Amino acid sequence: MGHRTLKQTVDDLAVAGRLIRIRHEVDPDLEAAEIHRRVYQAGGPALYFENVKGCRFPMVSNLFGTLERARFIFRDTYESVRRLIELKVDPNAFWRRPGRYWKTPFTALGMLPRFTRRAPILANQTTISRLPQVKSWPRDGGGYVLLPQVYSEDVDRPGLMHSNLGMYRIQLTGGQYVTDQEIGLHYQIHRGIGVHQAAAARAGQPFRVNIFVGGTPAMTLAAVMPLPEGMSELTFAGALAGHRIPMVRRPDGLPCYANADFVITGTVAPDRTKPEGPFGDHLGYYSLEHEFPVLEVDHVYHRDGAIWPFTVVGRPPQEDTVFGELIHELTGPIIPTVIPGVHAVNAVDAAGVHPLMLAVGSERYTPYRRDSAPAELLTQANAILGQGQMSLAKYLVIANRADDPELDVNDIGPFFQHVLRRVDWRRDLHFQTRTTIDTLDYSGSGLNQGSKLVIAASGEPVRELGTSVPVELRLPAGYSRPAVCQPGILAVQGPAYPGGSNGDDSRVAPFCDACRGQSSLEPFPLVVIVDDSEFVARTLANFLWVVFTRSNPAADVEGIDAFVDAKHWGCRGSLVIDARIKPHHAPPLEEDAEVTRKVDALAARGGPLAPYL
């Protein structure tokens, strides 16, 4: 039941016609990623690269390229894990429907990891430079591990049950790393591995880390699951894999995952960092070079017949989008038990996940006052921003379920329309300034530095939303090409943001002043200033990506007829978001033209990749 190894997964998908084997030589430097992106966008199969240029190990990608294929991989265990989560939400459900849940206790028993003497992973050793050096985007700083399972333990409470398994990108080569001796370890401040590193530093002990690559796909999904702190991801992986995860002890370091395809072991250098990056990330931009921990490599192990799995990230949707969909399916029912009053949340993939979160809550403080200002919604918003990875949300938009019991956070267009019909910009904007944001988000004032904005909407509709550009609209000089993105949302093309300018002349206050008193804007409570209004208005996805990845609320949100009252900022007219590219932003991702032409030729009629692309 379930797949114990990556090879079993590959063979299973191939037999089912869900994987193709590419025998033509493929370069891991940009070419494999270009092929992957095309097949993913076409909804195609998983890809097994048999002949990797400059490397003897085969590679596989796009395993999770569709939600249907991901469910197929976990078909033997997926439903039992969902039922286990249902019982966590409502334990009494077992007694109401024992026929549905009688197998669930056996699922729970299969969650606990175990130690084993059999260790296929320790069969062979190699070096970092002999691993596939996958590079996805032209400016990437070197080869990366793109589906790592990074394992660490708490020195104060060692052992499997207090371990952390996370997916943090690993730079294998390039930059200032000493070949075969050092690699870059990139993790963000909210991750469990950071807690472990701090504990090791306090105790004056070496901070050891193991990086697993491959093995059962359940380990890959477990590494990205937002589990409660203190709960080992190995337990979740065991339930999803259908067997207890086997670990093997090593006398000179942390345990290794026995069924992994590769393991890199090492120690984080104390009090020493090196520049990591650049790297094309899931927001659709490059993460630039920054100082991050260095892992001093001890050993690189691999099993017989090892396969190197990888993925490609970039502007969403990409394969990691499916991870988010799986996580939502499995953990969505837990949200109301963790945050009372909150019915659903959606970290919007099209906006890069953390830049925009939508939520539905309950306004129960004054049920007899439908016209009162949001109250409990603000309590719930603060609770959301205090929960694990949800704390990285930059824009959080929360609505009252009582206003529309059918409101769906995953139906983004109608959700925005619901909010914009009801929102009152004089009272419903709540800023958090000079706080932390996603490490990968360069819209802020520095690494991890930025602001947050909570928009809480409740009550009866107060306006009808505009659906066409008002003929009487008058724009100030330099602003042009207004276009409707969604009902109630107007995109306006502004002048290029001045390089190096931090004064008011670089912001949109002059635009707001010029538009004050224009009644034609009343049906458009949200106006966005962008570099290309036609592009932003073309699709909802374009609007979400541009506006929420290119703005920092405290710096880039303005308003028509704005005011400050008792330190509360609001506006009487339209809210205006400056979503132009700023000088401090990271560059957006672009494909390498030469590689694109090469893959075009390989995919042309009669070419070796024509059957697949």
Secondary structure, 3 states (H helix, E strand, C coil): CCCCCHHHHHHHHHHCCCEEEECCCECCECHHHHHHHHHHHCCCCEEEECCECCCCCCEEECCCCCHHHHHHHCCCCHHHHHHHHHHHHCCCHHHHCHHHHCCHHHHHHCCCCEECCCCHHHHEECCHHHCCCEECCCCCCCCEECCCEEEECECCECCHHHCEEECCCEECCCCCCCCCCEEEECCCCCCHHHHHHHHHHHHCCCEEEEEEECCCHHHHHHHHCCCCCCCCHHHHHHHHHCCCCEEEEECCEEEEECCCCEEEEEEEEEEEEEEECCEECCCCEEECCEEEEEEEEEEEEECCCCCEEECCCCCCCCHHHHHHHHHHHHHHHHHHHHCCCCCEEEECHHHCCCCEEEEEECCCCCCCCCCCCCCHHHHHHHHHCCCHHHHHCCEEEEEEHHHCCCCCCCCHHHHHHHHHHHCCCCCCEEEEEEEECCCCCCCCCECCEEEEEEEEECCCCCCCCCCCCCCCCCCCCCCEEEEEEECCEEEEECCCCCCCCCCHHHCCHHHHHHHCCCHHHCCCCEEEEECCHHHHHHCHHHHHHHHHHCCCHHHHEEECCEEEECCEEEECCCEEEECCCCCCCCCECCCCHHHHHHHHHHHCCCCCCCCCC
